[in-house]
Amino acid sequence: MFAGIPGQRGAKDFFERVVGDGSLSHAYLLAGPEGLAKTAFARSLGAALVTPCGGCGACPDCERARNGLHPDLHVLQREGDVYRVDQVQPVIADLSLKPFSSTHRVWVIPEVEHLNPQAANKLLKSIEEPPSHVVFLLVTDRLERVLPTIVSRCQVVEFRPLSDTEVAGYLVERHHVDPAAAEALARLSLGSVERAARLAADAAGPRRREEYLRYAAAIAAGSRGAGGPEPGEAFLGVLARQQDEGAAQVEEDLRRRVAELERQFQDKKDLKWYVDQAEARAKRETVRRGRLAAQDALDLLVSWVRDLWVVASGADDVLWNSDHRDVLVGGVAATPEHYARLLGVTAKTRKDLYLNIDQKLALQAMFARFEEVSTSA
């Protein structure tokens, strides 16, 4: 059922048991930090509940579920910043329909913390007392932001960051990363399998991490460009190229998806509906990838400053960037307190990026505060 999802043994065992013994509840809330493949987990579980094979992953029914074409598996996607009532109303209207080809009808709702109060209250009664064949699988990265009455109506299943050993094993097995490099990338992933996969893809291709760290070293040292771009601007340039490449990939994926839909649907009205949905998802995916790229770039800078703080404190055996030990040891030029102040500056920037404040402006403001810390030292 969950062959493609690394780690999360507790959640896997729990759902395998309740599905196997028929004690499945009507609503679950999968909660944990970003990057733990919770939505992929929910979709895999949903596919297992609506397919006769129990989610083998290889049959036509699983293929339909995977492509969003199974009539008994629905994945709600927010439109804009929040889920609004007009998105929730069709879900409620459809609840009374019997399953088309299975014993369950499943709704997966990612990012449920973004339900606005009106939509959440509209959905609340349905989550509390749905028809017996309906299962809700809600997903959140921020449990504390979910309406408490929604939480109380669901069975919360916690997802936890993977251990460094689990992540390193995943990188070696699935992404064929060298074991020594996998150890460093596992530490940098902070238990996030999705971030680990992004780091592995970078290590196998563009190797942007090396660029980010080179400029991060200059930024942390207070260096200025010697006839070239300022380190901060160079850092932002790497991010801009990465975001442009991500947007181009989403556009290419959209073209392939539209071509596939044109082969599947002859009715123009049906085709237009699916194409509109695909285009809306592509826009949200572009935004999501851009935000993740900015957060990853910031976290790489943070990892470098953190490692400088570790070396300055005399504890270089716990480096995150363990494959750059010599450069870090030779790059320390300030006290632990100085690097701790820089880390304090980055904490606000991380919050700003999560709140979707303009990424470039947020990072530029952080670089300016870095300079203030350096000049006041």
N, C-alpha and C positions, 0 to 999 in steps of 0.2 A: 504493500500500500504506500509506503513512504520511502521506497528504495532510493529516490533521488534527493532526499533531504538529509544532510549530515547532522549528526548529534541528536539532541533532544530525545534521548532514550525514554525519559519519564513520560513525555507527552505521547510518544509513539506507543508505549506499553499501555497507557491509559485508554487511548482510542481503540487500539486493537482489542482490548478487553471488552469495552462497552459495545463495540460493534459485534464482536463475536458472541457475547451472551445476551444480546438483545436489550440491553439496559440504556440505550442511547437516549439522551435528554433532548429537549426541544431547542435549547439555545446554549451556545458556548461562546466565551470571550477569550480569544487567544491573545495574551498580553506579554510584552517583553520589549527590550530595547530594539531599535531599528537594526535591520541587517541580519535577522535570524531566520529568514525565509518563512515567516509566519503565514503570509498570504499564499505562497506556493504550497505550504503544508495544508492550509484550508482548502485549496483547490484540489489537491490530491485526495483529501478526505472526502470532499464533495463528489469527486469522480467515483470513488469507491462506493459511495452510498447510492448512486443513481445507475451504475452499470451492473449487469448480471455477473460479470467476472470478478467484481469486487475491487476493481482498479488495477488490472494487470499491466496497463500502460501500453499494450501492443495491439489491442483489438480495435475494430472500427468504432465501437461505442466510446472507448477511451479517447480515440482520436477526435471524435466530435466534442467530447467534454473538454479536451485540451484546447480546442480551437474556439470554444465559446459557442458551440452550435448544438449542444445537447438541450432538449426542451425542459428538462427537469433540474438543470444546474444553472444558476444565475449568479453572475458576479456584478455587483453594483459598483459603479465608479463615480466618484464625485465630479461634478461639473463646476469648475471654479474653485473658490477658496473653501466652500462648505457644501455639505449636502443640504438641499432645501426640500420643502414639503412636496413640490411638484416631482421630485425624484422618488420620494418615499411612497407617494400615493399609489402609483401603479403596482408597487410591491404588495401593498395592503389589498388592493382590488383583486390581485391574482391569487391570493392565499387560499381562497375557497376552491380553486380548480384542482381536480384530482391529478395525480401524476400521469404523464403521457405514456411512459414505458417502463417505469420502475415503481418501487414501493415508497420512495421518498421524493420530495421536492426540496431542493437545498438553495438557500440564499447565502452567498458569501459577501460580507460588507467590510472591505478594508478601511483603514483610517477612520474608524467609527468615532474617534474623538472630534472629528470635524462635522458631525451632525449638529446643525444649529438647533436651538431649543425647541422651535416649533416642529421641526422634522423629528427630533428625538421623542418628543411627547406623542407625536402622531404614531410613531412606530412602537411605542412602549406597550400598548395594549396587545398588539399582535405578537410581540416577543413573549409577553407574559402568558397568553393563552392562544397559541396558534393551533390550527387543525393538527390532528395526530400525525399526519404524513409530512409535516413541514419541519425542517431543521434550519436554524439560523447559525451561521459561523461568523461571528464578528471578530475583527482584528484591530489591535491598537498598539502603537508604540508608546503611548502616554496614558496609562491607565488612570492617572490622577485627573486627567482632563475629560474623561468620559462621564456623562451624566450619571450620578450615583444610582438613580432609579433604574437605569439601563444595566448597570453592573449588578444590582441586586436581583435582577430577573434572569441573569445568566450564570452558568457554571464557569468560573474563571480557571483557565489552564495557563500556567506560567511557563514562559520560554526563557531560558537562561543563556547567557553568553557561553560559547564553547571554551573549553580549556585550550591552552597553547598546544598541548599534545594532540588534541582532537583536530584543531585547525591545521597544524603541520601535517598530520596524517592525511587529511582531506586534500591539502595542496599537492602532496607527493602522489597520492593515488589518482585524483581526478584531473589535476592540472600538470602533472609530471614535472613539478618543481624540484630542483636539487634539494636534498635534505637540509643542507646548511642554510641555503637561502630560505627554505620553508620555515626554519626556526625563526629567522628575523621577521619574515612577513607575518607569521603567526602572532608574534608579539605586537606588531604594528596594527593588526586587525582588531585587537581588543575584544576578541571573542565573537566578532561579526563574520559569519561565513560569506555574506555578500561582499563585504569590504575585502576579505581575503581573496575572493575570486577576482575582484577588480585589480588588486595588487598583483596577482599572478598574471592576469592578462597584460598588465603594463610591463611586468618583468620579461614576458615573452615577446613583447612587441616594441612599443615606442619608448619604454624605459624613462618615462617622465619623472618617476620618483628621483632619479639621479639629478635631473635638472632642478626639481623643487628643492632638494636637499642642498645643492650647491648654492642656490640663491638664499635659502634659509640660513646657511652658515654665514653668508655675508651680511644678511639682515641682522642676525643675532649679534654679530661682531661690530655692528654700527658702521660697516664699510660703505663707501660711496663708489659709484661707477667711475673707473679710471678711463675716461674717454668713451665709455659705452653707456648703456642704459643703467639707471639706478637699480640696485638689486630688487627693490620692491616692485618697480615697473616690469622688470624682467620676469619676476615671479608671476605677476598678473598676466603677462604675455603668454606664459606656458598654460595658465588656466584658460585663457580665451581660446587658444588653439584647441585645447582638449574639449571645451564646450562646443566649439564649432564642429569638431569631428563627431561628437555625440549627436548633435542635431542632424548632421548629414546621414548618420546611420539610422536614426529614427525615420527620416524621410525615405530612405531606401527600403526600410522594413514596411513602411506604409504603402509604397508602390507595389511591393510584392503581395501585401495583404489585399489591396484593391483588385489586383489581377486575379487572385484566387477567388475573391467574392464574385467577380464578373463571370467566372467559370461555373460557380455554384448556383447563381440566381439568375433566372431569366426574367422574372417579373421586375419591372423597373422600380416600382414602389418599394418592394422588399430590398432590392439592391441599394437604393438610395438610403434607406434607413441604416443598413449595415455599414455602408461607406461613411455616412455621417458619424456613426459611432466610432469607426476606426480613426477618422480624422480627429475627433475630439480626444480620443485616447492618445493619439500621437502628440497632440499639443501638450497634454499633461505630462507625457513621458519626457518630452524635451525639457520642460521646466524641472521635472524631477531629476533628470540626469545632470542638468546644470547645477542644481542645488547640491547634489551629492558630490560632484566634481569639486565645488568650492569647499565643501566640508572636508573632503579627503585632503585637499591641498593644505587647508588650515591645520588639519591633524598631523600632516607630515612636518610642517613647520613646528608645531607644538612638540612633536616627538624629538626633534633635534634640540630644541631649547631644554626640554626635559632631560635629555641625555647629557647636555652640557652641565646642567644642574647636578646630575648624578655624579659625573666625573669630578666636578668641583667639590663635591661633598665626600669624595674618596670612596665611591662605591661603584666602580666601573664594571662590576660583574653582573649587573642587572640592566644593561643597556637594551633599549628597544631596537635601535639601529646597530645591532651587534656586528653586522658585516662592514661597518664603518668605524670600528673601534679606534684605529690609529689616528684617523682624521679628528675624531672627537677629542681624544686625549691631547692631541697637539693644538686643538682649537680653543681650549678653555683660557679665557683671558680676564675673568672677573670672579667675583665671590659668588657663593651659592645664593646669597640674598638677592644679588642682581638678577640672576636667572629666575629666581622665584617671583620677582616683580614682573618680569616679562611674561611669565606664565599667568600671572593675575590679569594682565592686559588681554591675553588670548581668551580668557574665560568669557568676557563680555562679548567678544566678537563671535564666538561659537553660538551664543544665545541669539545674537543678531541674525546670523545666517539661518538658524532654525526658524526665526520669525519672518523670514523672507524679506528682510531689509536688503536694499540693493547691495549685491555681493561685492562689486568693485569698490563702492564707497566705504563699505564696512571694513574691507581689508586695507584700503588706503588710510583710513582713520587709525587702524591698528598699527600700521607702520609708523605713522606720525607719533603715536604714543610710545612706540619703541624708542624713537629718537629722543623723546622727552626723558625717558628713563635713563638712556645712555648719557645724555648731557648733564643730568642731575647726579650722576654717580660720582 
